[in-house]
Amino acid sequence: MPKHTFTPGATATARELQVGDLIYARHDHITKEPSAPVRIEKASTFPSAPGLVRFTVQSPYQRQMPWVIGPIRTDKTFTRAVPTAPGE
């Protein structure tokens, strides 16, 4: 069964993201293009710092251990990853 691929979509702030959203958390260091999409598995806030959030993410391609990104300012923008059908 072919894997889905992803293309860059609209941007969203960390404040707007929810569990299940697909985002690009990394960019290619040379081309600056989004790379390696991840799925948000959990979102947490910091009671002592309401302007910060952290996400537990996991690759949609692999079933490796999820990892945490953050703390992140809630106004930081991320590019959404839009799945494309196999063969497109």
C-alpha positions as CSV (number, residue, x, y, z in Angstrom):
1,M,0.0,0.0,0.0
2,P,1.6,3.4,-1.0
3,K,2.3,6.0,1.6
4,H,0.5,9.3,1.6
5,T,2.7,12.3,0.8
6,F,2.1,15.8,2.1
7,T,2.3,19.3,0.7
8,P,2.6,22.6,2.5
9,G,-0.8,24.2,3.3
10,A,-1.9,27.3,5.2
11,T,-0.1,28.6,8.2
12,A,-1.5,28.5,11.7
13,T,-0.3,29.8,15.1
14,A,0.5,27.4,17.9
15,R,-2.6,28.7,19.6
16,E,-4.9,27.5,16.7
17,L,-3.5,24.0,16.5
18,Q,-5.3,21.0,17.9
19,V,-4.6,17.3,18.6
20,G,-4.7,15.5,15.2
21,D,-3.4,18.4,13.2
22,L,-0.6,17.7,10.8
23,I,2.2,20.3,10.7
24,Y,5.7,20.8,9.5
25,A,7.8,21.2,12.6
26,R,11.1,21.4,10.7
27,H,12.4,23.1,7.6
28,D,15.3,22.0,5.3
29,H,18.3,24.0,6.4
30,I,19.4,24.8,2.9
31,T,16.2,25.4,0.9
32,K,14.1,26.6,3.9
33,E,11.2,24.5,2.6
34,P,9.0,22.6,5.1
35,S,10.1,19.0,5.6
36,A,9.1,16.0,7.8
37,P,5.5,16.4,8.7
38,V,4.3,15.4,12.2
39,R,0.9,14.8,13.8
40,I,0.1,16.5,17.0
41,E,-0.7,13.8,19.6
42,K,-1.1,16.0,22.7
43,A,-1.1,19.7,23.5
44,S,-0.2,21.1,26.9
45,T,-0.1,24.6,28.4
46,F,2.0,25.9,31.2
47,P,-0.1,27.3,34.1
48,S,2.7,29.6,35.1
49,A,3.3,30.8,31.5
50,P,0.0,31.2,29.6
51,G,1.8,32.4,26.5
52,L,3.6,29.0,26.0
53,V,2.5,25.6,24.8
54,R,4.2,22.3,24.1
55,F,3.2,19.6,21.7
56,T,3.8,15.9,21.7
57,V,4.2,14.9,18.1
58,Q,4.7,11.7,16.0
59,S,5.7,11.0,12.4
60,P,2.8,9.9,10.3
61,Y,5.2,7.6,8.4
62,Q,6.6,5.7,11.4
63,R,5.4,4.3,14.7
64,Q,8.4,5.5,16.7
65,M,8.1,7.0,20.1
66,P,6.4,10.4,20.2
67,W,8.6,13.3,21.1
68,V,8.0,16.8,22.6
69,I,8.5,20.1,20.9
70,G,8.4,23.2,23.1
71,P,7.9,25.3,25.0
72,I,6.7,27.3,22.1
73,R,5.2,30.8,22.1
74,T,1.5,30.6,21.2
75,D,1.9,33.2,18.4
76,K,4.6,31.1,16.6
77,T,3.4,30.0,13.2
78,F,3.6,26.6,11.6
79,T,2.8,25.4,8.1
80,R,0.1,22.8,8.0
81,A,0.8,19.5,6.2
82,V,-1.9,18.6,3.7
83,P,-2.1,14.9,2.7
84,T,-2.2,14.1,-1.0
85,A,-3.6,10.9,-2.4
86,P,-1.1,8.2,-3.5
87,G,-0.1,8.7,-7.1
88,E,-0.8,12.5,-7.2
